[in-house]
Amino acid sequence: MNRNLIIGSGAVLPSGVTQDAVVLGSVNSTVYLGGGAVQASATALKIATPLYAGGATGSAGQILKSTGAGIEWATAGGAPAAALTFITTGTTVTSANSVYVFGSAATMAAILTLPAVSTLVGVPLSIKNQSLYVLTVNAPATTLVAPATTAVITTAPIASGGSCQIVSDGTNWLMLNAAGAPPTTPIAPATVAITNPASGVAPSTLTVTYSVPTNTTSFLVQIAQIVGGSPVYVGASSVAASGTPMAVAVPAAAGTYATASTNLFRAYVTPFNGWAPGPFSNSSPDSDFSKPTNVAIATPVGGNSPVGLTVTWTAPAFAPDSYTVEIFANTDLLGTVSALGTATSATVPNVDVRTANPITARVTVTQGSFSSNASSTGYTWTVPVASPPTGTFNYDGNYPYYGISNVGCAWTTPYGSGNYTSIKVELWHQHKNPTSDDELVTFTEGLSINTTTITFPGPFISSSGSGSPWYYYYKVYYVNWGGYDSSTTSITNPL
């Protein structure tokens, strides 16, 4: 007959029962231990038949191990207890020792290498530096986690007299504590910035750039998104210091980003010198990847005012639902148009550009209930095209010679002369002699905005008397609707 015996926590064998009284008479009988000791005057429990765990009997040297849902047979493994004293570099942690002492007889610095993290899981390793030199603990593939932080570092220098305790959790070597004189603490990185987000609604990485302070061996780089005014952690990465400046891509799990927010991000960079962390620096101002970039006004459509102004932009990293494109003269709205979230340009029609105020374009993205915008600089017309100056030679026989008159200046307006507020023209002459300077002959301004030619009557100097001619050229300025002068210079022409 099969019988089950359940012994609960703190159970006591019945009075008068001897130490051999609890005997399982069948291989199918089961004993349940409820968590407390089985109390008896001598042997608490004697099992006369094989005990089954995991559907099998144990073998010699095995122990019962909890699986979280039951028990199973496992190979017994005792923690190493012997202490190893060494004085030379190249020592590797093994299962034979749990205490490693860098001896006082050492004559130079040394390296103690940790094995794979799957080795000695859960076994505390104690390290002491008794020498006058630095002992550096190396871990494979940056799996060493510094004390009092989540930073994964490459090496941990243990100064003279220092010590540390390290244990593997199966994924990383964890420095539980470190004592003694720490390495030199690095200063905070001077610059931290976030660049190059991967495109899309939820980009997978954000790249952080930063400077490398002195005494730095590795970095912990963290990314937070500003949601409701507070930073929310979204990803981190650790990297060994390799140059100045440097960059590291910080991953974030899909769905971690709050894509319905304004997409403000902040980076935090903490430098380490071994296990000694320095002060962190954060990117400031916060990087806004919901805004369009490179907003500009392109070639106007039409010859005279009003015109259609085409606005171009680069899409933000986070794809918006839609865009609103506006044209302003200072704060006055001159026109607006809407565009789909997939657009990178839009034309605002019928804009009256006859104004001396700076004209700018503003592009606003809409993403859920949030919006963000960016503006262009004041627009400047393309410079006019000038023809070579023309004139009539009228030598009068006197010295100095006055013989150039009726110098003509002509130009072509790029988009129609009616789009400009005024025109200024300057006529210059230059003697082809290294000691001579350009000299302003005359100029006129405030011409009609429809003017494309002008004639200067002269007469002007034509020769210095030594046979060297004078060269003439002119400049044409448009005082344009963007509030900036845009000029062209003709080629020089000997007259």
VEXBALUM-968523 format. One record per residue (C-alpha): x, y, z; residue number from 1. Coordinates in Angstrom, 2 decimals. Each point is the difference from the previous one (the first is absolute). Example, Ala and Ser with C-alpha at 12.3 -4.5 7.8 and 13.67 -1.06 7.14 Angstrom:
BEGIN
<r <12.30 -4.50 7.80> 1>
<r <1.37 3.44 -0.66> 2>
//
This chain:
BEGIN
<r <0.00 0.00 0.00> 1>
<r <1.37 3.39 -0.95> 2>
<r <0.15 2.58 2.77> 3>
<r <0.96 3.65 -0.02> 4>
<r <1.56 1.63 3.04> 5>
<r <-0.16 3.78 0.18> 6>
<r <2.25 1.63 2.56> 7>
<r <-0.71 3.74 0.34> 8>
<r <2.16 2.84 1.21> 9>
<r <1.10 -0.57 3.61> 10>
<r <-1.55 -3.46 0.07> 11>
<r <0.80 -2.34 2.93> 12>
<r <-0.07 -3.77 -0.19> 13>
<r <-2.71 -1.60 2.14> 14>
<r <0.89 -0.75 3.61> 15>
<r <1.59 -3.38 0.53> 16>
<r <1.01 -0.42 -3.62> 17>
<r <3.57 -1.19 -0.35> 18>
<r <2.55 1.39 -2.43> 19>
<r <-0.67 -2.86 -2.39> 20>
<r <-3.74 0.24 0.18> 21>
<r <-0.49 2.03 -3.17> 22>
<r <0.60 -2.60 -2.66> 23>
<r <-1.41 0.12 -3.48> 24>
<r <-1.22 -3.40 -0.90> 25>
<r <-0.42 0.57 -3.72> 26>
<r <2.06 1.62 -2.72> 27>
<r <-3.14 1.95 -0.90> 28>
<r <-0.29 1.56 3.44> 29>
<r <0.65 3.75 0.18> 30>
<r <1.44 2.24 2.71> 31>
<r <-0.84 3.74 -0.08> 32>
<r <2.21 2.31 2.04> 33>
<r <-1.97 3.15 0.75> 34>
<r <2.91 2.33 0.66> 35>
<r <0.91 -0.51 3.69> 36>
<r <2.31 -2.49 1.70> 37>
<r <-1.37 -3.42 0.92> 38>
<r <0.60 -0.15 3.69> 39>
<r <0.98 -3.22 1.77> 40>
<r <2.42 -1.04 2.66> 41>
<r <2.28 -1.69 -2.50> 42>
<r <-0.35 -0.65 -3.70> 43>
<r <-2.95 2.03 -1.14> 44>
<r <-0.82 -2.04 -3.02> 45>
<r <1.17 -3.26 -1.39> 46>
<r <-0.93 -0.95 -3.52> 47>
<r <0.35 -3.70 -0.64> 48>
<r <-0.81 0.20 -3.71> 49>
<r <1.49 2.16 -2.79> 50>
<r <-1.24 3.58 -0.13> 51>
<r <-1.21 1.12 -3.40> 52>
<r <0.44 3.66 -1.16> 53>
<r <-0.70 1.15 -3.51> 54>
<r <-1.07 -3.52 -0.90> 55>
<r <3.36 -1.58 0.75> 56>
<r <2.09 -1.20 2.87> 57>
<r <3.11 1.89 0.95> 58>
<r <3.50 -1.27 -0.52> 59>
<r <2.98 -0.03 2.33> 60>
<r <1.19 3.51 0.92> 61>
<r <-3.13 1.79 -1.17> 62>
<r <-2.14 2.32 2.09> 63>
<r <-3.61 1.10 -0.14> 64>
<r <-0.40 3.44 -1.59> 65>
<r <-3.08 2.19 -0.15> 66>
<r <-1.28 0.91 -3.47> 67>
<r <-2.50 2.55 1.31> 68>
<r <-2.84 -2.39 -0.82> 69>
<r <1.40 -3.14 1.55> 70>
<r <3.30 -1.76 0.67> 71>
<r <2.49 -1.80 -2.19> 72>
<r <3.30 -1.83 0.32> 73>
<r <3.08 2.14 -0.66> 74>
<r <3.74 -0.44 0.23> 75>
<r <1.36 1.24 3.30> 76>
<r <2.42 2.90 -0.40> 77>
<r <1.78 1.44 2.98> 78>
<r <1.16 3.60 -0.02> 79>
<r <3.79 0.34 -0.34> 80>
<r <1.54 0.93 3.28> 81>
<r <3.77 0.03 -0.46> 82>
<r <1.80 3.36 -0.24> 83>
<r <2.46 0.63 -2.83> 84>
<r <2.89 2.41 0.43> 85>
<r <1.64 1.14 -3.24> 86>
<r <2.57 2.65 -0.93> 87>
<r <0.10 -0.19 -3.81> 88>
<r <-2.40 1.15 -2.69> 89>
<r <-2.14 -2.35 -2.09> 90>
<r <-1.75 -1.79 2.88> 91>
<r <-3.50 -1.30 -0.82> 92>
<r <-2.79 -0.70 2.47> 93>
<r <-0.81 -3.74 0.20> 94>
<r <-2.37 -2.23 1.97> 95>
<r <2.84 -0.94 2.36> 96>
<r <0.15 3.33 1.84> 97>
<r <-2.45 2.59 1.27> 98>
<r <2.57 2.36 1.55> 99>
<r <2.71 1.67 -2.11> 100>
<r <2.80 1.97 1.64> 101>
<r <2.43 2.09 -2.02> 102>
<r <3.02 -0.57 2.22> 103>
<r <2.27 2.61 1.54> 104>
<r <3.01 -1.54 -1.75> 105>
<r <-1.26 1.21 -3.41> 106>
<r <2.38 2.28 -1.90> 107>
<r <-2.40 1.35 -2.63> 108>
<r <-3.68 0.42 -0.79> 109>
<r <-2.02 -3.07 -0.93> 110>
<r <-3.26 -1.10 -1.63> 111>
<r <-2.51 -2.47 1.47> 112>
<r <-2.33 -1.39 -2.69> 113>
<r <-3.55 -1.14 0.68> 114>
<r <-1.31 -3.02 -1.97> 115>
<r <-3.34 -0.16 -1.84> 116>
<r <-2.97 1.17 2.05> 117>
<r <-1.46 -3.51 -0.13> 118>
<r <2.89 -1.14 2.19> 119>
<r <-0.41 -0.08 3.78> 120>
<r <-3.50 1.48 -0.05> 121>
<r <-0.92 1.21 3.46> 122>
<r <3.46 -0.60 1.49> 123>
<r <1.38 3.15 1.71> 124>
<r <3.59 0.80 -1.00> 125>
<r <2.10 2.13 2.34> 126>
<r <2.96 1.97 -1.35> 127>
<r <2.62 1.82 2.06> 128>
<r <2.97 2.05 -1.18> 129>
<r <2.86 -0.32 2.52> 130>
<r <2.62 1.35 -2.41> 131>
<r <1.24 3.52 -0.69> 132>
<r <-1.32 -0.16 -3.57> 133>
<r <-3.37 0.07 -1.78> 134>
<r <-1.88 -3.25 -0.53> 135>
<r <-2.36 0.20 -3.00> 136>
<r <-2.99 -2.35 -0.14> 137>
<r <-1.00 -0.80 -3.59> 138>
<r <-3.38 -1.43 -1.00> 139>
<r <-0.89 -1.57 -3.37> 140>
<r <-2.07 2.05 -2.46> 141>
<r <-0.70 2.92 2.37> 142>
<r <-2.06 -2.06 2.46> 143>
<r <1.32 1.62 3.18> 144>
<r <-2.56 2.16 1.81> 145>
<r <1.47 2.74 2.19> 146>
<r <-1.10 0.29 3.64> 147>
<r <-2.84 2.35 0.97> 148>
<r <-1.07 0.36 -3.67> 149>
<r <-1.35 -1.92 -2.98> 150>
<r <2.96 1.00 -2.19> 151>
<r <1.73 -2.82 -1.85> 152>
<r <3.73 0.71 -0.01> 153>
<r <2.96 -1.63 -1.71> 154>
<r <2.55 -0.14 2.81> 155>
<r <0.16 0.71 3.71> 156>
<r <3.35 1.24 1.33> 157>
<r <0.50 -0.88 3.68> 158>
<r <2.47 2.41 1.58> 159>
<r <2.65 -1.00 2.53> 160>
<r <-1.71 -1.10 3.20> 161>
<r <-3.37 -0.19 -1.72> 162>
<r <-2.40 -2.92 -0.22> 163>
<r <-3.25 -1.01 -1.68> 164>
<r <-2.54 -2.78 -0.05> 165>
<r <-1.39 -1.32 -3.30> 166>
<r <-2.71 -2.55 -0.76> 167>
<r <-1.52 -1.26 -3.26> 168>
<r <-3.76 0.04 -0.46> 169>
<r <0.33 -2.00 -3.21> 170>
<r <-0.23 3.14 -2.18> 171>
<r <2.52 2.41 1.53> 172>
<r <2.82 0.08 2.51> 173>
<r <-1.38 2.22 2.75> 174>
<r <2.38 2.04 2.16> 175>
<r <-1.89 -0.03 3.29> 176>
<r <2.41 2.39 1.67> 177>
<r <3.44 1.48 -0.38> 178>
<r <2.16 1.48 2.73> 179>
<r <3.30 1.80 0.24> 180>
<r <1.33 2.92 -2.00> 181>
<r <-2.08 0.24 -3.20> 182>
<r <1.52 0.88 -3.37> 183>
<r <0.16 3.65 -1.01> 184>
<r <-3.55 1.24 -0.51> 185>
<r <-0.61 1.37 -3.51> 186>
<r <-1.72 3.34 -0.51> 187>
<r <-3.36 0.34 -1.72> 188>
<r <-0.08 0.00 -3.83> 189>
<r <0.11 3.57 -1.31> 190>
<r <-2.54 -0.58 -2.78> 191>
<r <-2.90 -2.43 -0.37> 192>
<r <-2.44 0.01 -2.92> 193>
<r <-2.51 -2.31 -1.67> 194>
<r <0.22 -0.38 -3.78> 195>
<r <-1.14 -2.18 -2.87> 196>
<r <-3.19 -1.66 1.24> 197>
<r <-1.22 -2.85 -2.15> 198>
<r <-3.06 1.09 -2.00> 199>
<r <-3.47 -1.21 0.76> 200>
<r <-2.71 0.21 2.61> 201>
<r <2.15 -1.93 2.53> 202>
<r <3.67 0.10 -1.01> 203>
<r <2.08 -2.81 1.40> 204>
<r <3.11 2.01 0.94> 205>
<r <1.11 3.49 0.93> 206>
<r <3.68 0.87 -0.46> 207>
<r <1.68 1.97 2.78> 208>
<r <3.22 1.93 -0.60> 209>
<r <2.23 1.26 2.80> 210>
<r <3.53 1.02 0.89> 211>
<r <2.36 -2.35 1.86> 212>
<r <1.47 1.43 3.23> 213>
<r <3.44 -1.02 1.23> 214>
<r <0.35 -3.08 2.23> 215>
<r <-3.06 -1.59 -1.66> 216>
<r <-0.07 -3.71 -0.86> 217>
<r <-3.71 -0.50 -0.76> 218>
<r <-3.42 1.69 -0.11> 219>
<r <-3.58 -0.67 1.01> 220>
<r <-2.30 1.74 -2.52> 221>
<r <-3.70 0.29 0.82> 222>
<r <-2.96 1.41 -1.93> 223>
<r <-3.15 1.47 1.53> 224>
<r <-3.09 1.41 -1.67> 225>
<r <-1.61 3.09 1.51> 226>
<r <-3.63 -0.95 0.56> 227>
<r <-2.21 2.46 1.85> 228>
<r <3.06 2.01 0.99> 229>
<r <1.80 -2.94 1.65> 230>
<r <2.73 -2.29 -1.41> 231>
<r <-1.05 -3.62 -0.61> 232>
<r <2.76 -2.59 -0.55> 233>
<r <-0.10 -1.67 -3.42> 234>
<r <3.42 -1.59 -0.57> 235>
<r <3.67 -0.22 0.90> 236>
<r <3.31 -1.24 -1.34> 237>
<r <3.53 -0.40 1.34> 238>
<r <3.16 0.43 -2.02> 239>
<r <3.74 0.15 0.56> 240>
<r <1.66 3.38 -0.59> 241>
<r <1.67 0.07 -3.41> 242>
<r <0.54 3.60 -1.08> 243>
<r <-0.92 3.68 0.24> 244>
<r <-2.77 0.64 -0.78> 245>
<r <-1.92 -3.23 -0.40> 246>
<r <-3.53 -1.26 -0.57> 247>
<r <-2.11 -3.00 0.98> 248>
<r <-3.42 -1.14 -1.22> 249>
<r <-2.40 -0.54 2.90> 250>
<r <-2.75 -2.52 -0.79> 251>
<r <-3.55 0.12 1.24> 252>
<r <-2.52 -2.81 -0.15> 253>
<r <-2.86 0.36 -2.48> 254>
<r <-2.90 1.78 1.65> 255>
<r <2.15 1.56 2.71> 256>
<r <-0.21 3.45 -1.56> 257>
<r <-3.08 2.03 0.82> 258>
<r <-0.82 0.72 -3.65> 259>
<r <-2.99 2.17 0.85> 260>
<r <2.20 2.45 1.90> 261>
<r <2.07 2.94 -1.23> 262>
<r <2.98 -2.37 -0.35> 263>
<r <2.45 1.92 2.13> 264>
<r <3.05 -2.08 0.91> 265>
<r <2.85 0.41 2.43> 266>
<r <3.26 -1.93 0.18> 267>
<r <2.06 -0.63 3.14> 268>
<r <3.66 -1.02 -0.29> 269>
<r <1.93 -1.24 3.07> 270>
<r <3.78 -0.59 -0.37> 271>
<r <1.81 -2.73 1.94> 272>
<r <3.61 -0.60 0.85> 273>
<r <-0.25 -3.66 0.83> 274>
<r <-2.62 -0.17 2.74> 275>
<r <0.31 3.69 0.95> 276>
<r <-2.90 1.92 -1.60> 277>
<r <0.36 3.67 -0.82> 278>
<r <-2.77 2.61 -0.10> 279>
<r <-2.43 -0.36 -2.92> 280>
<r <-0.88 2.59 -2.63> 281>
<r <-3.33 0.22 -1.79> 282>
<r <-0.92 1.36 -3.41> 283>
<r <-1.40 3.49 0.25> 284>
<r <-2.23 1.26 -1.36> 285>
<r <-2.11 -3.10 -0.42> 286>
<r <0.03 -1.36 -3.55> 287>
<r <-3.36 0.43 -1.74> 288>
<r <-0.43 -2.55 -2.79> 289>
<r <-3.60 0.93 -0.72> 290>
<r <1.01 3.20 -1.80> 291>
<r <0.67 0.24 -3.74> 292>
<r <3.47 1.20 -0.97> 293>
<r <1.52 1.98 -2.90> 294>
<r <-3.12 2.12 -0.48> 295>
<r <0.57 2.32 -2.99> 296>
<r <-1.85 2.02 -2.63> 297>
<r <0.75 -1.30 -3.49> 298>
<r <-0.34 1.66 -3.43> 299>
<r <-3.11 2.21 -0.18> 300>
<r <-2.74 -0.99 -2.44> 301>
<r <-1.09 2.90 -2.25> 302>
<r <1.60 3.16 -1.37> 303>
<r <-1.54 2.85 1.99> 304>
<r <-1.73 0.42 3.33> 305>
<r <-1.97 -1.81 1.26> 306>
<r <1.99 -3.21 -0.42> 307>
<r <-0.10 -3.60 1.15> 308>
<r <2.75 -0.80 2.53> 309>
<r <1.11 -3.62 0.21> 310>
<r <1.20 -1.07 3.44> 311>
<r <2.24 -3.06 0.38> 312>
<r <1.04 -1.89 3.13> 313>
<r <1.53 -3.23 1.24> 314>
<r <-2.45 -2.31 1.76> 315>
<r <0.55 -0.54 3.74> 316>
<r <1.17 -3.33 1.37> 317>
<r <-3.49 -0.70 1.33> 318>
<r <-2.51 -0.08 -2.84> 319>
<r <-2.77 2.59 0.63> 320>
<r <-3.67 -0.24 -0.89> 321>
<r <0.00 3.27 -2.01> 322>
<r <1.74 3.34 -0.62> 323>
<r <-1.12 3.63 0.00> 324>
<r <2.13 2.36 -2.14> 325>
<r <-0.19 3.75 0.61> 326>
<r <1.68 3.10 -1.52> 327>
<r <0.65 3.04 2.22> 328>
<r <1.28 3.54 -0.47> 329>
<r <1.24 0.59 3.54> 330>
<r <-3.12 -1.07 1.94> 331>
<r <-2.52 0.64 -2.79> 332>
<r <-1.39 -3.19 -1.54> 333>
<r <0.14 0.26 -3.82> 334>
<r <-1.30 -3.46 -0.87> 335>
<r <-0.38 -3.58 1.16> 336>
<r <-0.56 -3.52 -1.35> 337>
<r <-0.28 -3.54 1.46> 338>
<r <1.97 -3.08 -1.08> 339>
<r <-0.07 -3.73 0.72> 340>
<r <2.38 -1.55 2.51> 341>
<r <1.94 -1.60 -2.86> 342>
<r <0.75 3.34 -1.73> 343>
<r <3.33 1.83 -0.03> 344>
<r <-1.14 3.11 -1.92> 345>
<r <-3.08 2.14 -0.57> 346>
<r <-0.79 3.18 -1.98> 347>
<r <-1.78 2.91 1.66> 348>
<r <-1.85 1.85 -2.82> 349>
<r <-0.66 3.71 -0.50> 350>
<r <2.58 1.44 2.38> 351>
<r <0.51 3.78 -0.28> 352>
<r <3.78 0.31 0.31> 353>
<r <0.16 3.81 -0.45> 354>
<r <1.15 0.72 3.52> 355>
<r <3.30 1.03 1.56> 356>
<r <-0.63 -2.26 3.01> 357>
<r <1.81 -3.35 0.26> 358>
<r <-2.12 -2.78 -1.47> 359>
<r <0.25 -3.42 1.64> 360>
<r <-1.68 -3.38 -0.29> 361>
<r <-1.23 -1.99 3.01> 362>
<r <-0.73 -3.72 -0.18> 363>
<r <-2.04 -1.54 2.83> 364>
<r <-0.35 -3.75 0.49> 365>
<r <-3.10 -1.49 1.59> 366>
<r <0.34 -3.33 1.76> 367>
<r <-3.02 -1.12 1.95> 368>
<r <-0.86 2.85 2.35> 369>
<r <3.54 1.42 -0.08> 370>
<r <1.61 2.45 -2.41> 371>
<r <3.48 1.39 -0.59> 372>
<r <1.40 2.42 -2.58> 373>
<r <3.13 1.40 -1.62> 374>
<r <0.58 3.12 -2.10> 375>
<r <2.22 1.03 -2.91> 376>
<r <2.33 2.97 -0.05> 377>
<r <-1.03 3.19 -1.81> 378>
<r <-0.20 -0.67 -3.72> 379>
<r <2.41 1.72 -2.45> 380>
<r <-0.59 0.24 -3.74> 381>
<r <2.53 -1.54 -2.36> 382>
<r <2.46 2.69 -1.19> 383>
<r <-0.75 1.73 -3.33> 384>
<r <1.92 -0.72 -3.19> 385>
<r <2.07 2.96 -1.28> 386>
<r <1.25 0.65 -3.52> 387>
<r <3.44 1.55 -0.77> 388>
<r <-0.03 3.82 0.22> 389>
<r <-0.20 1.92 -3.27> 390>
<r <1.06 3.57 -0.86> 391>
<r <1.21 2.49 -2.58> 392>
<r <3.67 1.10 -0.32> 393>
<r <0.28 3.79 -0.45> 394>
<r <3.72 0.97 0.33> 395>
<r <0.33 3.77 0.49> 396>
<r <3.82 0.25 -0.39> 397>
<r <0.65 1.37 3.46> 398>
<r <1.84 -1.59 2.95> 399>
<r <-1.31 -1.62 2.04> 400>
<r <-2.20 -1.43 -2.67> 401>
<r <-3.72 0.25 0.44> 402>
<r <-1.55 -1.98 -2.74> 403>
<r <-2.41 -2.67 1.28> 404>
<r <-3.65 0.97 0.05> 405>
<r <-3.39 -1.66 -0.15> 406>
<r <1.02 -3.12 1.93> 407>
<r <-2.89 -2.40 -0.21> 408>
<r <-0.95 -2.58 2.64> 409>
<r <-2.56 -2.72 -0.65> 410>
<r <-1.18 -2.98 2.03> 411>
<r <-2.62 -2.72 0.00> 412>
<r <-2.40 -0.41 2.91> 413>
<r <-0.18 -3.60 1.24> 414>
<r <-3.72 -0.19 0.87> 415>
<r <-1.53 3.17 -1.38> 416>
<r <0.90 3.55 0.98> 417>
<r <-3.36 0.63 1.63> 418>
<r <1.02 -2.19 2.96> 419>
<r <2.63 2.49 1.22> 420>
<r <-0.35 3.14 2.07> 421>
<r <2.92 1.99 -1.48> 422>
<r <3.22 -0.26 -2.02> 423>
<r <3.44 1.54 0.54> 424>
<r <2.76 0.16 -2.66> 425>
<r <3.68 0.88 0.52> 426>
<r <2.50 0.74 -2.80> 427>
<r <3.67 -0.66 0.75> 428>
<r <3.20 0.45 -1.95> 429>
<r <3.33 -1.66 0.65> 430>
<r <3.44 0.87 -1.40> 431>
<r <1.95 -3.13 -0.81> 432>
<r <2.95 0.93 2.13> 433>
<r <0.86 -1.82 3.26> 434>
<r <0.22 3.31 1.87> 435>
<r <-3.44 1.19 -1.08> 436>
<r <-3.17 -0.61 1.99> 437>
<r <-3.55 -0.43 -1.15> 438>
<r <-1.71 3.34 -0.09> 439>
<r <-3.71 0.64 0.21> 440>
<r <-0.96 2.25 -2.91> 441>
<r <-3.66 0.49 0.78> 442>
<r <-3.09 -1.88 1.02> 443>
<r <-3.72 0.42 -0.03> 444>
<r <-2.67 -1.66 2.15> 445>
<r <-3.70 -0.12 0.59> 446>
<r <-0.68 -0.83 -3.64> 447>
<r <-3.35 -1.26 -1.15> 448>
<r <-0.48 -3.64 0.89> 449>
<r <-0.74 -0.69 -3.67> 450>
<r <3.31 1.47 -1.22> 451>
<r <2.53 -2.39 -1.58> 452>
<r <2.41 2.53 -1.65> 453>
<r <1.74 3.27 0.81> 454>
<r <2.48 2.27 -1.84> 455>
<r <2.67 2.10 1.73> 456>
<r <0.71 3.04 -2.26> 457>
<r <3.58 0.78 1.07> 458>
<r <2.48 1.12 -1.15> 459>
<r <2.36 -2.24 2.01> 460>
<r <3.76 -0.49 0.02> 461>
<r <1.08 -2.30 -2.81> 462>
<r <3.81 -0.10 0.34> 463>
<r <2.78 0.95 2.40> 464>
<r <2.15 1.36 -2.80> 465>
<r <2.36 -2.97 0.08> 466>
<r <-2.00 -2.04 -2.40> 467>
<r <-1.67 -2.18 2.63> 468>
<r <-3.79 -0.09 -0.44> 469>
<r <-2.61 0.26 2.71> 470>
<r <-2.30 -2.95 0.56> 471>
<r <-3.62 0.58 0.89> 472>
<r <-2.46 -2.23 1.86> 473>
<r <-3.20 0.52 1.92> 474>
<r <-1.96 -1.56 2.86> 475>
<r <-3.75 -0.43 0.14> 476>
<r <-1.78 -0.33 3.38> 477>
<r <-3.54 -1.10 0.68> 478>
<r <-1.43 1.07 3.34> 479>
<r <-2.21 -3.03 0.07> 480>
<r <-3.14 -1.02 1.84> 481>
<r <2.03 -2.10 2.42> 482>
<r <1.68 3.13 1.33> 483>
<r <3.47 -0.88 -1.34> 484>
<r <2.12 1.46 -2.80> 485>
<r <0.74 -2.40 -2.83> 486>
<r <2.58 1.23 -2.52> 487>
<r <1.75 -0.93 -3.22> 488>
<r <3.24 1.34 -1.49> 489>
<r <0.52 0.22 -3.75> 490>
<r <3.23 -1.02 -1.69> 491>
<r <2.53 2.80 -0.52> 492>
<r <0.05 1.60 -3.44> 493>
<r <2.76 2.28 -1.37> 494>
<r <-1.64 3.10 -1.46> 495>
//
